[in-house]
Structure formats: structure tokens, C-alpha cells
Amino acid sequence: MPQDEDGRPLGRHERYRGEFPIVVEGLENRFGEQIVHQNLDLKVRRGEILGVVGGSGSGKSVLMRSIIGLQVPSAGDIQVFGRSINGADPDAAIGVRNRWGVLFQGGALFSTLTVGENVQVPLKQFYPEIAPDLLEEIARYKVMLSGLPGEAACKFPAELSGGMRKRAGLARALALDPELLFLDEPTAGLDPIGAAAFDHLTRELKATLGLTVFLITHDLDTLHEICDRVAVIADRRVIAVDTVPKLMELDHPWIQEYFNGPRGRAALTAQAIDELRKHSDIPAAAQAVKALDKAEKGKA
Ligand SMILES: Nc1ncnc2c1ncn2[C@@H]1O[C@H](COP(=O)(O)OP(=O)(O)OP(=O)(O)O)[C@@H](O)[C@H]1O
């Protein structure tokens, strides 16, 4: 039975009201001789989009897999909704596991099922009593919530573009009305316009559905645009968690290279121009945007 922050049992449809729906303490993950995480601590705040960054192979996906119970850590404790998930028996853990949705890298859709049937998989698993026509209706609603046309529910994953497949994966992740959404590199492989649209959708969904989002990404635009805070993994642990501007002030070499390198600065400039555009009713802002656009055209 899921519990609230004071250990009281939560009803099936009650939502978590504590400050930190995810708390990771002293996490260690080893694969043979390789130590991926050691003494890793992280607290995710309710209602935030937490970006997770780190070099390739730094253990971002392993951290996500540990939190959702797909990777059993060698040491440490992980609490989700105030409940330790390590060593929890599967039946008891179900009270927690039906309260998150996951979009894996590449979407991980079943290729032999239509999009709608993919969305129905978790629904059937956790709510076998729902009648087939209602299942179909819920699936179609989730498909549309993810920004796809309703007809996409009848298509097979192979019939969709990369961006549409991501949205279909998102529809499945939203199937159970989760409180927590895990996204593993959602904008990887999308063109800049598709990536910006997916970011926008993530932000909208967070606001309208009251989600807490754990977002692994390499995408600097995503970090600047939609993340409330960003956790940086390096040296086998989380070395900092803060807003992007605050992180940029830190003196760590990886952080400096990542956020203040040429790509980091370009993302920052793009965000600044976006902000200015929002205020183009102010003559000085409109003038600045015009000048910057002209400079960009000159570069091209
Ligand atoms: N099941 C496994 N068995 C052995 N080693 C593994 C396993 N899963 C992950 N690893 C190793 O753990 C390390 C961290 O992997 P992980 O996928 O978490 O990195 P990442 O930070 O997500 O990288 P990327 O940004 O490239 O996706 C890598 O060296 C990887 O080879």
C-alpha cells in the first residue's frame, strides 16, 4: 500500500504531497570491477523538471533504472513517494510502480502492436477490470494528449516518423496518469523544431498534469528551456544540483566545459533571443531582436 510522507496509507487515487517524491541516498552500482556510482545522493522535488546530465557512460541511465527498480544497486537506499523500493516485494511495490511512467531511449514500443494497443499494455496490467471499449477510448485520449492525431492510435510504430514514435512512447508513459515521468533522452534524434516542440509539450504536461519529471538529456536547449534544476553526474556521484545559471558559476572543469563551451553559449544566446522575442512589444527588445537576427543572417 503506498504511503504518504508520514507513513499513512494512501488511497488508490491519492497523490503524494511530500516535498521529495524521489530520494536517493548513498547509492552504489557496480558491474564487476567497474564502479558506476558511489555515494550518490539526489533528491527530486515534487513538481519540478529535473534535468540529469553527465558525460557519456557517467551512469545517467543506470541511475534512472535504479530508481524504477530495473537495476538492483549494490548499496544505498532509494525512496519513491516516501517508500523504499529496494528489496520491496513486487506486490507491495505495485502501489508505487503504477504511479510512474517511463519513456525509454528509442521509445521501446512493441512493434507488433498498434500505438493504441501499446498504450493499453500498462492499463491492462494494472487495471484488468476495465472494459475493452473504455480501454480503447482511454488509449486514444492519451495519444491525443501527447500531441498526435487520434487516428495515430491505429497505426503501427513502423508507420510513424521518429518524432511521432517519441510521442507514442510518451502516450504509453502517461497511460496510468502518473505522478512521476521519467524521460531518457527524449529529444535525441529529433530535428531542432521537433525537439523544441517536444520540450514545449513536456512543459505543458508538467503544468497541466502536475507531473514531476526526471529528464536525462544531452540537449542544452532542453536544459535551458524547460528544466527547473539540473543534476550533474561526474566522479560517480551527483556533484551539483541547481538551476543552470547557478551551475554555470561553479568551478568544476566538466561543468565549465559543458555549459560555458561553444555549444553551451549558443544555447544560452538562443534562449536570450527567445526571451527578448516574448517582449517584442517593448521597442528596445524589438530592436535588439532585429539586430541579432540580422547578425545571425550575416553569419549564415
Ligand atoms: N547491464 C550492464 N552490465 C554491465 N555494464 C553496464 C550495464 N548497464 C550499464 N553498464 C555500464 O555502466 C556505465 C554507465 O552506463 P549508462 O548507460 O548509465 O551511461 P549514460 O550516462 O546513460 O551514458 P550515455 O549518455 O552514453 O547514454 C557504462 O560504462 C555502461 O557500460
Ligand as a Chemical Component Dictionary entry (heavy atoms), coordinates in Angstrom:
data_LIG
# 
_chem_comp.id                   LIG 
_chem_comp.type                 NON-POLYMER 
_chem_comp.pdbx_formal_charge   0 
_chem_comp.three_letter_code    LIG 
# 
loop_
_chem_comp_atom.comp_id 
_chem_comp_atom.atom_id 
_chem_comp_atom.alt_atom_id 
_chem_comp_atom.type_symbol 
_chem_comp_atom.charge 
_chem_comp_atom.model_Cartn_x 
_chem_comp_atom.model_Cartn_y 
_chem_comp_atom.model_Cartn_z 
_chem_comp_atom.pdbx_ordinal 
LIG N1  N1  N 0 23.751 -4.169 -17.515 1  
LIG C1  C1  C 0 25.008 -3.697 -17.539 2  
LIG N2  N2  N 0 26.074 -4.530 -17.427 3  
LIG C2  C2  C 0 27.334 -4.043 -17.416 4  
LIG N3  N3  N 0 27.648 -2.746 -17.512 5  
LIG C3  C3  C 0 26.630 -1.880 -17.639 6  
LIG C4  C4  C 0 25.266 -2.308 -17.654 7  
LIG N4  N4  N 0 24.471 -1.208 -17.763 8  
LIG C5  C5  C 0 25.313 -0.144 -17.834 9  
LIG N5  N5  N 0 26.600 -0.538 -17.750 10 
LIG C6  C6  C 0 27.763 0.347  -17.769 11 
LIG O1  O1  O 0 27.544 1.396  -16.848 12 
LIG C7  C7  C 0 28.100 2.615  -17.328 13 
LIG C8  C8  C 0 27.059 3.693  -17.282 14 
LIG O2  O2  O 0 26.059 3.409  -18.279 15 
LIG P1  P1  P 0 24.825 4.367  -18.575 16 
LIG O3  O3  O 0 24.061 3.752  -19.689 17 
LIG O4  O4  O 0 24.098 4.649  -17.313 18 
LIG O5  O5  O 0 25.562 5.696  -19.062 19 
LIG P2  P2  P 0 24.908 7.056  -19.521 20 
LIG O6  O6  O 0 25.444 8.133  -18.626 21 
LIG O7  O7  O 0 23.430 6.932  -19.593 22 
LIG O8  O8  O 0 25.574 7.194  -20.957 23 
LIG P3  P3  P 0 25.037 7.789  -22.359 24 
LIG O9  O9  O 0 24.973 9.266  -22.165 25 
LIG O10 O10 O 0 26.098 7.397  -23.310 26 
LIG O11 O11 O 0 23.693 7.168  -22.644 27 
LIG C9  C9  C 0 28.639 2.326  -18.728 28 
LIG O12 O12 O 0 30.031 2.137  -18.654 29 
LIG C10 C10 C 0 27.932 1.036  -19.115 30 
LIG O13 O13 O 0 28.741 0.268  -19.974 31 
# 
loop_
_chem_comp_bond.comp_id 
_chem_comp_bond.atom_id_1 
_chem_comp_bond.atom_id_2 
_chem_comp_bond.value_order 
_chem_comp_bond.pdbx_ordinal 
LIG N1  C1  SING 1  
LIG C1  N2  SING 2  
LIG C1  C4  DOUB 3  
LIG N2  C2  DOUB 4  
LIG C2  N3  SING 5  
LIG N3  C3  DOUB 6  
LIG C3  C4  SING 7  
LIG C3  N5  SING 8  
LIG C4  N4  SING 9  
LIG N4  C5  DOUB 10 
LIG C5  N5  SING 11 
LIG N5  C6  SING 12 
LIG C6  O1  SING 13 
LIG C6  C10 SING 14 
LIG O1  C7  SING 15 
LIG C7  C8  SING 16 
LIG C7  C9  SING 17 
LIG C8  O2  SING 18 
LIG O2  P1  SING 19 
LIG P1  O3  DOUB 20 
LIG P1  O4  SING 21 
LIG P1  O5  SING 22 
LIG O5  P2  SING 23 
LIG P2  O6  DOUB 24 
LIG P2  O7  SING 25 
LIG P2  O8  SING 26 
LIG O8  P3  SING 27 
LIG P3  O9  DOUB 28 
LIG P3  O10 SING 29 
LIG P3  O11 SING 30 
LIG C9  O12 SING 31 
LIG C9  C10 SING 32 
LIG C10 O13 SING 33 
# 
